């Protein structure tokens, strides 16, 4: 069985305002910074996201974005927009 090559990868770094602040003992979040990714292969588009929560996860969305851009620069074929 032959697996079709990835045709295109697109990524976006997006700031999403929250309808209401999310409060925890550590902080109150009023917006979320997320990375959204789409991968096209054989006429099918797959979608994914990375949505780290500041103060609750080790990585930030900016770190995910930087790692993704580096990976795509090394392996090619992408449009990453901020």
SULRALIN-V247787 format. One record per run of one state. SS is the DSSP state (H for helix, E for strand, L for the rest). FROM is the first residue (numbers start at 1). TO is the last residue. If there is no record, write none. Layout:
ss:SS from:FROM to:TO
ss:SS from:FROM to:TO
This chain:
ss:L from:1 to:7
ss:E from:8 to:23
ss:L from:24 to:27
ss:E from:28 to:41
ss:L from:42 to:43
ss:E from:44 to:50
ss:L from:51 to:60
ss:H from:61 to:75
ss:L from:76 to:77
ss:E from:78 to:81
ss:L from:82 to:82
